[in-house]
Amino acid sequence: MHYYPEDTSKENLRKLIEQNVCAECGRLLYAYMDKESKVYIACGGQVHEGIAREYKSPREDYESKIRREMEMEEKTGQGATRALATIPRQGQLTQPQAMHILKLVYPDAPEPDIIRTAIFCRDFGLHPLAKEVYLIPFKGKHVMVVGIPASRKMAHNLKGEFSFLEDTPRAATQEEIDRQFGKDSDEAKTNVISVTKLQGEGGNLAIGFGLYSKSENPYGMDKGNTKRNMANIRSERQAMDRLPGKPLPQVEVIDAAYAEVPDIEGKVDLETGEIIEGESRVIEDEKSKTKGEKKPQPEPESELELEHQDETLVTPQQLTELDAMMNKRDVNLTQLGKYMNKDKGWEVKKLGDLKGWQFKEIMAAFERGQEQPPPDKLL
């Protein structure tokens, strides 16, 4: 049977066609109308049934890296950014690296919880700064949970390639609910029910149903989280568990959009970025003396320089040159973002938005510096 979406608005049809392919042949999809004037979606031949959305492991690019750096600084401040300057912001972490991050972001979490979470990050290749792992305070203790990106990443690593079928996860239809639980079931009376349909390697199919009590309020509801969203998450998790392959670790999954990062004010020395041990910390006299000194301001650009600024966007070749220079000078994206947006006031959201004149100014600043910059400064 072809896929008949409940929402047949132009916007939703366009989204389904752009994000999915034919579940059987992988060809592009189109919207059609049957003899009863009902809209359905199928591939060009109209002989195959079903649509699929392949899960792809997230890839880091310039834009996602700098966006993550800015999100981290916005949530935890510049002190945390400095304290984590030497730790990778994505990819595989060692247990000590994971512990360093977790102690900074969750300073009130007990040591055993920090250790268990760090080991989990190491074993499954997860990163606390990538919206993958959280320590959520709950009833006087800290509970480790993972975000949806981490859940999908683990399923991909343990189960292999998979695709989402029929625009799932979504609300289960009455027909699907009756088939699974029976007509007038107690489950349907007391729960919001969602369904997820997955197709794994070799064409293996897995269906999961997620239930969330109508009488309970989910974590993050004040920020927009819903019972339907939680039911969707649970249905997806059950479907992933049912795919052939290695078993998934049993851990609670949450939507990263509604997870909170604790306030670390007073937990990090804003001068050095070091984590404060205990209630107080001695700061060297030299740092205390220079703390109040004003930072020298750059000289204003001349009218001639402003008149001939290159307003064209940077090219891929220029971005490659910038990346090579950053690696050569051991400058990370946090430091570059601080230089561009705080020191220079450019408000650059992603490196692809850099103008030609800004690129030249950054490269010129790199060339002027002959010695290795200190870790809290760009140039």
C-alpha positions as CSV (number, residue, x, y, z in Angstrom):
1,M,0.0,0.0,0.0
2,H,1.3,3.5,-0.9
3,Y,2.0,6.0,1.9
4,Y,-1.0,8.3,2.5
5,P,0.0,11.1,4.8
6,E,-2.6,12.5,7.2
7,D,-1.3,16.1,6.7
8,T,-1.6,16.8,3.0
9,S,-0.7,20.5,3.1
10,K,1.7,21.7,0.5
11,E,4.3,22.4,3.1
12,N,4.2,18.9,4.7
13,L,4.1,17.2,1.3
14,R,7.2,19.2,0.2
15,K,9.0,18.2,3.4
16,L,8.2,14.5,3.0
17,I,9.3,14.5,-0.6
18,E,12.6,16.4,0.2
19,Q,13.5,14.3,3.3
20,N,12.6,10.8,2.1
21,V,13.1,8.4,-0.8
22,C,11.3,5.3,-2.0
23,A,11.8,2.6,0.6
24,E,12.3,0.0,-2.1
25,C,14.3,1.5,-4.9
26,G,15.7,4.7,-3.3
27,R,14.4,7.0,-6.1
28,L,12.9,10.4,-5.7
29,L,9.3,10.8,-4.5
30,Y,6.3,12.6,-5.9
31,A,2.8,13.4,-4.7
32,Y,-0.1,11.7,-6.5
33,M,-3.9,11.5,-6.2
34,D,-5.8,8.3,-6.5
35,K,-9.3,7.6,-7.9
36,E,-10.9,8.7,-4.7
37,S,-9.0,12.0,-4.7
38,K,-6.8,11.0,-1.8
39,V,-3.2,12.2,-1.9
40,Y,-0.4,9.6,-1.6
41,I,3.4,9.6,-2.0
42,A,5.3,7.2,-4.2
43,C,8.4,7.0,-6.5
44,G,8.2,7.9,-10.2
45,G,7.2,4.4,-11.3
46,Q,4.3,4.3,-8.7
47,V,4.9,0.5,-8.4
48,H,6.7,0.5,-5.1
49,E,5.3,1.1,-1.6
50,G,6.6,3.0,1.4
51,I,8.9,5.9,2.0
52,A,12.2,5.9,4.0
53,R,14.5,8.5,5.6
54,E,18.0,7.2,6.0
55,Y,19.8,8.0,9.2
56,K,23.2,9.5,8.6
57,S,25.9,10.0,11.2
58,P,26.4,13.7,11.8
59,R,29.5,15.2,10.2
60,E,31.4,18.1,11.6
61,D,32.0,21.1,9.4
62,Y,33.1,24.7,9.9
63,E,29.6,25.9,10.6
64,S,28.6,23.2,13.1
65,K,31.9,23.5,15.0
66,I,31.7,27.3,15.5
67,R,28.0,27.0,16.3
68,R,28.8,24.5,19.1
69,E,31.6,26.7,20.4
70,M,29.2,29.7,20.6
71,E,26.5,27.6,22.3
72,M,28.9,26.4,24.9
73,E,30.2,29.9,25.7
74,E,26.6,31.3,25.8
75,K,25.5,28.6,28.3
76,T,28.5,28.3,30.5
77,G,30.5,31.5,30.0
78,Q,34.0,32.3,28.8
79,G,35.6,30.6,31.9
80,A,34.3,27.2,30.8
81,T,35.5,27.8,27.3
82,R,39.0,28.6,28.5
83,A,39.0,25.6,30.9
84,L,38.2,23.3,28.0
85,A,40.5,24.9,25.4
86,T,42.8,21.8,25.3
87,I,40.0,19.2,25.1
88,P,38.4,18.2,21.8
89,R,34.9,19.4,21.3
90,Q,33.8,16.3,19.3
91,G,35.0,12.8,18.6
92,Q,36.3,10.1,20.9
93,L,37.3,11.2,24.4
94,T,39.5,9.4,27.0
95,Q,38.0,8.8,30.4
96,P,40.1,11.7,32.0
97,Q,39.0,14.1,29.3
98,A,35.3,13.2,29.8
99,M,35.7,13.5,33.6
100,H,37.3,17.0,33.2
101,I,34.3,18.2,31.1
102,L,31.7,16.6,33.4
103,K,33.2,18.1,36.6
104,L,33.2,21.5,35.0
105,V,29.6,21.4,33.6
106,Y,28.2,19.4,36.6
107,P,30.2,20.6,39.6
108,D,27.6,19.4,42.1
109,A,27.4,15.8,40.8
110,P,28.9,13.1,43.1
111,E,32.2,11.6,42.1
112,P,30.8,8.1,41.4
113,D,28.3,9.5,39.0
114,I,31.0,11.5,37.2
115,I,33.2,8.4,36.9
116,R,30.3,6.1,35.6
117,T,29.3,8.8,33.0
118,A,32.9,9.3,31.9
119,I,33.3,5.5,31.4
120,F,30.1,5.5,29.4
121,C,31.3,8.3,27.2
122,R,34.6,6.5,26.6
123,D,33.1,3.1,25.8
124,F,30.4,4.4,23.4
125,G,32.2,7.3,21.8
126,L,29.9,10.0,23.2
127,H,30.7,13.6,24.1
128,P,29.1,15.7,26.9
129,L,29.4,18.9,24.8
130,A,27.7,17.4,21.7
131,K,24.2,17.2,23.2
132,E,24.8,13.5,23.7
133,V,25.2,12.9,27.5
134,Y,23.7,14.7,30.5
135,L,23.6,14.4,34.2
136,I,20.1,15.5,35.2
137,P,19.4,16.4,38.9
138,F,16.4,14.3,40.0
139,K,15.1,13.8,43.5
140,G,18.3,14.7,45.2
141,K,20.6,12.7,42.9
142,H,22.1,12.9,39.4
143,V,20.8,10.6,36.7
144,M,22.7,10.0,33.5
145,V,20.6,10.4,30.4
146,V,21.5,10.6,26.7
147,G,20.1,12.9,24.0
148,I,18.4,11.7,20.8
149,P,21.6,12.2,18.7
150,A,23.5,9.9,21.1
151,S,20.7,7.3,20.9
152,R,20.8,7.2,17.1
153,K,24.6,7.3,17.1
154,M,24.8,4.2,19.3
155,A,22.2,2.4,17.3
156,H,24.1,3.1,14.1
157,N,27.4,1.8,15.7
158,L,25.8,-1.3,17.2
159,K,23.1,-2.2,14.6
160,G,24.5,-0.8,11.3
161,E,22.7,1.3,8.7
162,F,19.0,2.0,9.2
163,S,16.2,4.2,7.8
164,F,13.0,5.6,9.3
165,L,9.8,4.4,7.4
166,E,6.5,6.1,6.8
167,D,7.5,9.5,8.3
168,T,8.0,8.0,11.8
169,P,8.4,8.6,14.7
170,R,4.8,10.0,14.7
171,A,1.5,9.5,16.4
172,A,0.2,6.0,15.9
173,T,-3.0,5.7,13.9
174,Q,-6.1,4.1,15.4
175,E,-5.6,1.1,13.1
176,E,-2.0,0.7,14.3
177,I,-3.1,1.0,18.0
178,D,-6.0,-1.5,17.6
179,R,-3.7,-4.0,15.8
180,Q,-1.0,-3.7,18.5
181,F,-3.1,-3.4,21.7
182,G,-6.6,-4.4,20.7
183,K,-9.8,-2.3,20.4
184,D,-10.7,-0.1,23.4
185,S,-7.5,-1.1,25.1
186,D,-6.5,0.3,28.5
187,E,-3.2,1.4,26.9
188,A,-5.0,3.7,24.5
189,K,-7.3,5.1,27.2
190,T,-4.5,6.2,29.6
191,N,-1.5,6.9,27.3
192,V,-0.4,9.0,24.3
193,I,0.9,6.4,21.8
194,S,3.5,6.8,19.1
195,V,5.0,4.5,16.6
196,T,8.4,4.2,14.9
197,K,9.1,1.9,11.9
198,L,12.7,1.2,11.0
199,Q,14.4,-0.7,8.2
200,G,17.8,-2.1,9.0
201,E,20.6,-3.7,7.0
202,G,19.4,-6.6,4.8
203,G,15.8,-5.2,4.8
204,N,15.1,-6.2,8.4
205,L,12.0,-4.4,9.7
206,A,11.5,-3.3,13.3
207,I,8.4,-1.6,14.8
208,G,8.4,0.2,18.2
209,F,5.5,1.7,20.2
210,G,6.1,4.4,22.7
211,L,3.6,5.1,25.5
212,Y,3.5,8.2,27.7
213,S,0.9,8.6,30.5
214,K,-1.7,11.3,29.8
215,S,-1.6,12.1,33.6
216,E,2.1,12.9,33.8
217,N,4.0,16.0,32.8
218,P,7.4,15.4,31.1
219,Y,10.7,17.0,32.0
220,G,11.2,20.3,30.2
221,M,7.4,20.9,29.7
222,D,7.9,24.5,30.7
223,K,10.3,24.9,27.8
224,G,8.0,23.3,25.2
225,N,8.5,19.6,25.7
226,T,5.3,17.5,25.2
227,K,3.9,14.1,26.0
228,R,3.8,13.3,22.3
229,N,7.5,14.1,22.0
230,M,8.3,11.7,24.8
231,A,6.1,9.0,23.3
232,N,8.0,9.5,20.0
233,I,11.3,9.1,21.7
234,R,10.2,5.9,23.5
235,S,8.8,4.4,20.3
236,E,12.1,5.1,18.5
237,R,14.1,3.5,21.2
238,Q,12.0,0.4,21.2
239,A,12.3,0.0,17.5
240,M,16.1,0.4,17.7
241,D,16.3,-2.3,20.4
242,R,14.4,-4.6,18.1
243,L,16.8,-4.3,15.1
244,P,19.2,-7.2,14.7
245,G,22.7,-6.6,16.1
246,K,24.4,-5.9,19.4
247,P,22.1,-4.8,22.3
248,L,21.8,-1.1,23.1
249,P,22.7,0.0,26.6
250,Q,19.6,0.6,28.7
251,V,19.6,4.3,29.5
252,E,16.9,7.0,29.5
253,V,16.7,9.1,26.4
254,I,15.7,12.8,26.4
255,D,15.3,15.5,23.8
256,A,18.4,17.7,23.9
257,A,16.4,20.8,23.1
258,Y,14.9,20.7,26.6
259,A,18.0,19.7,28.6
260,E,19.6,22.3,30.8
261,V,23.3,23.0,31.5
262,P,23.9,24.1,35.1
263,D,25.1,27.6,35.9
264,I,28.9,27.4,36.6
265,E,29.3,31.0,37.9
266,G,31.8,30.9,40.8
267,K,33.0,27.4,39.8
268,V,35.5,28.6,37.2
269,D,38.2,31.3,37.5
270,L,37.3,33.8,34.8
271,E,40.9,35.0,34.6
272,T,42.5,31.7,33.8
273,G,39.6,29.4,33.0
274,E,40.7,26.9,35.7
275,I,38.2,24.9,37.7
276,I,38.0,26.2,41.3
277,E,38.8,23.5,43.8
278,G,37.0,24.0,47.1
279,E,35.4,27.3,48.3
280,S,38.4,29.6,47.6
281,R,41.4,29.8,45.4
282,V,44.6,31.9,45.7
283,I,45.4,33.9,42.6
284,E,48.9,35.0,41.9
285,D,49.9,38.6,42.7
286,E,50.8,39.4,39.1
287,K,47.4,38.4,37.8
288,S,45.7,40.5,40.6
289,K,47.8,43.5,39.6
290,T,46.9,43.3,35.9
291,K,43.3,42.4,36.4
292,G,42.1,46.0,36.3
293,E,44.2,47.1,33.4
294,K,42.4,48.2,30.3
295,K,43.0,46.3,27.2
296,P,44.6,48.4,24.4
297,Q,42.1,49.1,21.6
298,P,43.0,48.6,18.0
299,E,43.5,51.8,15.9
300,P,40.5,52.7,13.7
301,E,40.7,51.8,10.1
302,S,41.3,54.6,7.7
303,E,38.7,55.9,5.3
304,L,40.7,54.6,2.4
305,E,40.8,51.1,3.8
306,L,37.0,51.1,4.4
307,E,36.4,52.3,0.9
308,H,38.2,49.4,-0.7
309,Q,36.9,46.5,1.5
310,D,36.3,43.3,-0.3
311,E,32.6,42.4,0.6
312,T,32.6,39.1,-1.3
313,L,32.2,35.9,0.8
314,V,35.2,33.7,1.5
315,T,35.9,30.9,-1.0
316,P,36.4,27.2,0.0
317,Q,40.1,27.6,-0.8
318,Q,40.4,30.6,1.6
319,L,38.6,28.5,4.3
320,T,41.1,25.7,3.8
321,E,44.0,28.3,4.1
322,L,42.4,29.6,7.4
323,D,42.0,26.1,8.8
324,A,45.7,25.3,8.0
325,M,46.8,28.5,9.6
326,M,44.7,27.8,12.8
327,N,46.3,24.3,13.0
328,K,49.8,25.8,12.5
329,R,49.2,28.4,15.3
330,D,47.2,26.0,17.5
331,V,44.2,28.3,17.6
332,N,40.8,26.7,18.2
333,L,37.3,27.9,17.0
334,T,36.5,29.4,20.4
335,Q,39.5,31.7,20.3
336,L,38.8,32.6,16.7
337,G,35.1,33.3,17.5
338,K,36.2,35.5,20.4
339,Y,38.5,37.5,18.2
340,M,35.9,38.0,15.5
341,N,32.8,38.7,17.6
342,K,34.1,40.1,20.9
343,D,37.3,41.8,20.0
344,K,36.4,42.9,16.4
345,G,32.6,43.1,16.8
346,W,31.9,41.4,13.5
347,E,29.0,39.2,14.7
348,V,30.1,36.3,12.4
349,K,27.8,33.3,13.0
350,K,29.6,30.9,10.7
351,L,32.9,30.9,8.9
352,G,31.2,30.7,5.5
353,D,29.8,34.2,6.2
354,L,33.2,35.8,6.5
355,K,33.8,38.6,4.0
356,G,36.9,38.8,1.9
357,W,38.3,41.8,3.9
358,Q,37.7,40.0,7.2
359,F,39.5,36.9,6.0
360,K,42.5,39.1,4.9
361,E,42.5,40.9,8.3
362,I,42.5,37.6,10.2
363,M,45.4,36.1,8.1
364,A,47.3,39.4,8.4
365,A,46.9,39.2,12.2
366,F,48.2,35.6,12.2
367,E,51.3,36.7,10.1
368,R,52.1,39.5,12.5
369,G,52.4,37.2,15.4
370,Q,55.7,35.4,15.5
371,E,55.5,33.5,18.8
372,Q,53.0,31.0,20.1
373,P,50.0,32.8,21.6
374,P,49.0,32.1,25.2
375,P,45.9,29.7,25.5
376,D,43.4,32.5,26.3
377,K,44.4,34.8,23.5
378,L,44.0,34.4,19.7
379,L,46.9,36.6,18.5
